[in-house]
Amino acid sequence: MTSTHARNTKVMNRFDLTRRLVAGLKDEAVIGGIGNTNFDLWAAGHRPENFYMLGSMGLAFPIALGVALAQPKRRVFALEGDGSLLMQLGCLSTIATLAPKNLTMVVMDNGIYQITGSQPTPAAGHTDIVQVAIASGLANSSWAADEDDFERLIEQSKQAAGPTLIGVRIDDKPGTGTTRRDPVQIRERFMNGMGVRQLL
Amino acid sequence: MAAAEQASSQKSASTWHGIVLQTLKRNEIKLVPYVPDRVLTTLIKDLHADPYFTTFPTAREEEAVGIVSGAWMAGMRGAVLMQTSGFATLANVLASLAVPYQIPLIMFVSERGTLGEFNYGQALVCRTMRPVLDSLAMEHHTITRLDELEFIADRSIKQAVTTQAPVALILSPLLTGGKTFDK
């Protein structure tokens, strides 16, 4: 796969991309990182296979890795912001080591901490997240050129021989909805979605 | 029981790391990510050697907490190994993931910073551990004696799972020998 450089990619919208992803799902798990990333996942239509983080910035990929290891037959998607991923770049090396082929990671990159007042991240303008992922050992990493390319890369990841990382450049729009912040209910429903528990 | 297996079982029953490994196995804890510590060397080596376990290093302790949290929600039990200074990086993930989501996070912390510590930084960071655990009202035990290890570890793991609450099991130098300046 060829990687497309960030600056040649279209600036897309987080909610639109999330809706496109969710529209094609059946029983796949989706882990939404903190803030706007999981707000848009929530707004795209709640499903029990979704897990919404309310803190622990940077742990969307590690949580998704845990799900992927526990259920190797289920496809696991993880949605993470660029600022969040910067907090936990080391997880890319861990994921490259374990190399679960059922894991697809999406990095929503707008170069800012939108939710705290749109301050630029220290990476903005010069750190290429996809190149960081490749250098961490995740060979199957690339920028999505536009919405169609994003959908193509998502589909392609389902047949990949290893984990996939997809970088998407997004605009500076805030999240569309607001996740209901009930951690126990979120976890209980997710475990039901994972087939681990029946809801009472 | 085959002679070799019996000998191995007797050996593991007489060491703290052998008891920890067997207790993990008996409680069906298969996933053991860690950030290493000198004191944990033999336990980590033995976990790698046993195909029952999926064990691997992570770059940070909170990453390991995220991994076992995700795995537990998807039906696989895990535990995290770390040292005291690693625990000190966890306040945020404990307060925003393990505790509020009611996740039975099982942590084994090898204790540095006391009973012969030679690094002042370790001695200071050690003093933050129990106040952090207490501030979140988290269950924790300091294990000092070999004859109490299995009881405390086994019961604490079962309690964590049944009450859906995290637990920290602190492995004292009294149990492990700790790390001393000449090592």
HADDOCK unambig.tbl for C-alpha pairs under 7 A between the chains (distance, minus, plus):
assign (segid A and resid 54 and name CA) (segid B and resid 96 and name CA) 6.67 0.50 0.50
assign (segid A and resid 55 and name CA) (segid B and resid 96 and name CA) 5.02 0.50 0.50
assign (segid A and resid 55 and name CA) (segid B and resid 97 and name CA) 6.74 0.50 0.50
assign (segid A and resid 56 and name CA) (segid B and resid 92 and name CA) 6.21 0.50 0.50
assign (segid A and resid 56 and name CA) (segid B and resid 93 and name CA) 4.92 0.50 0.50
assign (segid A and resid 56 and name CA) (segid B and resid 96 and name CA) 5.74 0.50 0.50
assign (segid A and resid 56 and name CA) (segid B and resid 97 and name CA) 6.36 0.50 0.50
assign (segid A and resid 59 and name CA) (segid B and resid 63 and name CA) 6.47 0.50 0.50
assign (segid A and resid 59 and name CA) (segid B and resid 66 and name CA) 5.80 0.50 0.50
assign (segid A and resid 62 and name CA) (segid B and resid 63 and name CA) 5.75 0.50 0.50
assign (segid A and resid 62 and name CA) (segid B and resid 66 and name CA) 5.15 0.50 0.50
assign (segid A and resid 62 and name CA) (segid B and resid 67 and name CA) 4.82 0.50 0.50
assign (segid A and resid 63 and name CA) (segid B and resid 66 and name CA) 4.63 0.50 0.50
assign (segid A and resid 63 and name CA) (segid B and resid 67 and name CA) 4.73 0.50 0.50
assign (segid A and resid 63 and name CA) (segid B and resid 69 and name CA) 6.35 0.50 0.50
assign (segid A and resid 63 and name CA) (segid B and resid 70 and name CA) 4.33 0.50 0.50
assign (segid A and resid 64 and name CA) (segid B and resid 70 and name CA) 6.13 0.50 0.50
assign (segid A and resid 65 and name CA) (segid B and resid 67 and name CA) 5.99 0.50 0.50
assign (segid A and resid 66 and name CA) (segid B and resid 67 and name CA) 4.21 0.50 0.50
assign (segid A and resid 66 and name CA) (segid B and resid 68 and name CA) 5.77 0.50 0.50
assign (segid A and resid 66 and name CA) (segid B and resid 69 and name CA) 6.91 0.50 0.50
assign (segid A and resid 66 and name CA) (segid B and resid 70 and name CA) 4.42 0.50 0.50
assign (segid A and resid 66 and name CA) (segid B and resid 71 and name CA) 4.05 0.50 0.50
assign (segid A and resid 67 and name CA) (segid B and resid 70 and name CA) 4.83 0.50 0.50
assign (segid A and resid 67 and name CA) (segid B and resid 71 and name CA) 4.64 0.50 0.50
assign (segid A and resid 67 and name CA) (segid B and resid 74 and name CA) 5.38 0.50 0.50
assign (segid A and resid 69 and name CA) (segid B and resid 71 and name CA) 6.75 0.50 0.50
assign (segid A and resid 70 and name CA) (segid B and resid 71 and name CA) 5.20 0.50 0.50
assign (segid A and resid 70 and name CA) (segid B and resid 74 and name CA) 5.80 0.50 0.50
assign (segid A and resid 70 and name CA) (segid B and resid 75 and name CA) 6.31 0.50 0.50
assign (segid A and resid 70 and name CA) (segid B and resid 76 and name CA) 5.28 0.50 0.50
assign (segid A and resid 71 and name CA) (segid B and resid 74 and name CA) 6.63 0.50 0.50
assign (segid A and resid 90 and name CA) (segid B and resid 59 and name CA) 5.23 0.50 0.50
assign (segid A and resid 91 and name CA) (segid B and resid 59 and name CA) 6.60 0.50 0.50
assign (segid A and resid 91 and name CA) (segid B and resid 63 and name CA) 6.71 0.50 0.50
assign (segid A and resid 94 and name CA) (segid B and resid 58 and name CA) 5.94 0.50 0.50
assign (segid A and resid 183 and name CA) (segid B and resid 100 and name CA) 6.09 0.50 0.50
assign (segid A and resid 183 and name CA) (segid B and resid 101 and name CA) 4.85 0.50 0.50
assign (segid A and resid 184 and name CA) (segid B and resid 100 and name CA) 6.96 0.50 0.50
assign (segid A and resid 184 and name CA) (segid B and resid 101 and name CA) 4.91 0.50 0.50
assign (segid A and resid 184 and name CA) (segid B and resid 102 and name CA) 6.59 0.50 0.50
assign (segid A and resid 187 and name CA) (segid B and resid 101 and name CA) 6.27 0.50 0.50
assign (segid A and resid 191 and name CA) (segid B and resid 73 and name CA) 5.37 0.50 0.50
assign (segid A and resid 191 and name CA) (segid B and resid 74 and name CA) 6.31 0.50 0.50
assign (segid A and resid 194 and name CA) (segid B and resid 74 and name CA) 5.71 0.50 0.50
assign (segid A and resid 196 and name CA) (segid B and resid 74 and name CA) 6.28 0.50 0.50
assign (segid A and resid 196 and name CA) (segid B and resid 75 and name CA) 5.68 0.50 0.50
